[in-house]
Amino acid sequence: MKTWSLILMTVLLVVSASLKAQKKAQPDNGMIAVVQTQTTLGKTQQTHYKMTNNNSVSMDFALYRQMNNGSWDVMKHLDLQPGQTYEDISDFTGYNGKYVLYSAAHSDWASFPNTADIGGLVNGAAASPPVPITPPATTPSPNH
């Protein structure tokens, strides 16, 4: 009987631990700096996003970029080390320049909103509004 009680208690502990709510990523509060620029490569406009981890711990982040039609696209990066920079380059011209960044400490293994939910979060109180970007004048690429 003691064996069954021990097994039942162990199962309950495992189940309750797995039901514990996973941490959720939050709108970034400046831990990751974002710089957006545009360049021209031939006839193609490229949008560059450089994310630099200004935090003292490794960070995970998701950069949500708004499309011209109002939908959202996401680019995720895991384990950006302190002081490290990651660059995302997009040749797609359907972006309107607005973005929102969510982040969490890498050790949190946090969940991030999906692209279908981000519009509602941005329009609600759960996120900071998208950042409108006025890109600098485009710089021609030296290759073309």
N, C-alpha and C positions, 0 to 999 in steps of 0.2 A: 504494500500500500504506500509506503514511503517513496518507493521508486516512481510510482505513478504520480504522486504529488510533486515530486521533484521535476519530472518530465513536463507536467502540465505548467508548472511555474516557469520553467525555462522557455517553453513555447510562448507563453503569455508575454514574457520579457522581450523575446525576439519580435513578436508581432507588434507590441506597443512601440518598440524602437523603430520599426519600419514605418509605422503610421505617423511618426513625428513629422511635422511640417518641415519641408525643405526650405532653407533660407532662400530668399528672393533677392535678385540683383535690384539695385536702386538707381535712380537717375544719378549720374556722376556729378559730384560736387567739386570738381576741379582736380581730383586725384590724377586724372588722365587729361593731358592737354591735347587739344585737337587743332591742327592747322590745315585749312583747306586751300588749295591753289589749283589753278588750271594752266595747262600748257597745250600747245598745238603741235601735233605730230603729223606732218603732211596736211591732210584735210580733216583730220580727226581731232576733236577736242577731248582732252584727257582731264579728268578730275582726280586730284591727288588728295588723300586724307592721311596726314601723319599724326599718329597717336603716340605720345610720350608718357610713360608712367612716372609721375611726380611723387608717388607714394613710396614709403619705405618697405613695403611688402609687395610680393608678386600679385598681379591683378589679372582678372578675366574681364573682358568687356564685349559689348555688342554695340556696333554703330548702326543705327537705323537711319536710312536715307529716304527722303520722300521723293516719290516719282511725280512727274508732271500731272498724272491722272489722279493724284491724291493717295495712291496706295504706297506701301512702305516696302523697302528692300532692306535686308540685314546682312552685315558682315561681322563675323565673330572672331575673336582671337583669345586663346587661352594661355595663361602663364606668361604675361608680359612682365619681365623682371624690372626691379627698381632702376630708373634711369634709362631703360631700353626704349627704343622707338620702333614702331611698326608702321609701314606705309602701305596703303591700299590704293591702287590705281585703277580707275574705271574709264573705259572708252565709250561707255554707253551714254548717249546724250539725253536720256529721258529723265534726268534728275532735275529738281527745281532749286537745289542748293540748300534746302533745309534738312537738318539732321538732329537726332537726339542720341545721346550716349548713355548707356547703362553700364554699371560696373560693380564688381564685388571682389573681395580678396580671393585669391586662387584657392586658399585653404578652405573656404566656405562651400565650395562645390555648389554654388547657387544656381537657381533656375532663372532663365531670362524670359521676358515676354515674347510671344510669337508675333510675327508681322501682322496677323489679323487683329491682334489686341492693341498694338502700339498706338494706332490712331485714337482710340478711345482713351487710352492712358494719357496721351499728350493733351487731348482736349479736356480731360478731367483734372483733378487735383493731384493725381498720383505721379505726375511727371512734370518736369519743367517744360515750358513750351519749346517747340523746335527752334533751333538757332538759325535765323536767316543770315545767309552769307552773301556778301558782295565781293566776289572774287576780284583780285587785282587784274589788271590788263593781262591778257594772255601773252605768254612768252613763246616765241617759236623755238622748236627743238633744234639743237645744233645739227642733228642728223638729216634734217630735211629743209 
